[in-house]
C-alpha cells in the first residue's frame, strides 16, 4: 500500500518542485566543480546496493579527503551553495527520483554507505533488509542535527568514536523499532513529523511515539 503513496507523493513533488529546482541546478552548474548531482552507492532493500542521488554540495573527492564522511563547521570541502543546501536539506530532493524508481520510499531507514551499514549489528541489518530505505524516517527525524552534534567534537578521532559507539547503536535501535511498528498509519505519522522538524528543528514530537527506544545519556543532551 505504501508503494502507491510513494509514487503518488514523489511524482507530485517532482512536478511542483521542478520550477524551484531548476535555478538550483543552474547555480550548481555555474559554481564549484560544475556538477549538479552527486551519486553515491548506498545499501538498500535486501542488502543490495543502489546509486543514491543528491544535489552536489561537496567536492567530488571529499570522502577520501581529510574529514572523511564527517562534515566540520566551515568545512573547506563544501561548495559555494553547499552549506545552504545541506542546512535546509534541499540537497536531498533528487532522491524523489530514487523513490519513483523503487530504490527508496518516502519513509524508511536512512540508507548508508557499505562501511557504515556493516557497522550495524546482524539483527539491525536483518531488520533493514525487509524494507526500502527512506527519504525520511525515524532516524532522520531524531538525528535532524547530526552534523551539528558531531561538530561538538574537536578531532576526527573523537567524532568517529562517538558516531561508532553511541550514534550508530542508537540509530540501529530506532530502525528496528520502526521495522517492528511499520504500518500505513506510522508512514503518515512520520511524514507529518518530518514536516514538523523541517519547520521547527527543535521539535521533540518523536519522543511521544509509543515504545520508542530511549537515547543513551551521553546522547540525550544533544537531542
Secondary structure as GFF3:
##gff-version 3
##sequence-region A 1 223
A	DSSP	alpha_helix	2	30	.	.	.	ID=ss1
A	DSSP	beta_strand	37	43	.	.	.	ID=ss2
A	DSSP	three_ten_helix	45	47	.	.	.	ID=ss3
A	DSSP	beta_strand	49	55	.	.	.	ID=ss4
A	DSSP	three_ten_helix	62	64	.	.	.	ID=ss5
A	DSSP	alpha_helix	82	88	.	.	.	ID=ss6
A	DSSP	three_ten_helix	90	92	.	.	.	ID=ss7
A	DSSP	alpha_helix	95	101	.	.	.	ID=ss8
A	DSSP	beta_strand	104	107	.	.	.	ID=ss9
A	DSSP	alpha_helix	114	118	.	.	.	ID=ss10
A	DSSP	alpha_helix	122	128	.	.	.	ID=ss11
A	DSSP	beta_strand	133	136	.	.	.	ID=ss12
A	DSSP	alpha_helix	138	142	.	.	.	ID=ss13
A	DSSP	alpha_helix	146	150	.	.	.	ID=ss14
A	DSSP	alpha_helix	156	162	.	.	.	ID=ss15
A	DSSP	pi_helix	163	167	.	.	.	ID=ss16
A	DSSP	alpha_helix	168	181	.	.	.	ID=ss17
A	DSSP	alpha_helix	184	199	.	.	.	ID=ss18
A	DSSP	three_ten_helix	205	208	.	.	.	ID=ss19
A	DSSP	alpha_helix	217	220	.	.	.	ID=ss20
###
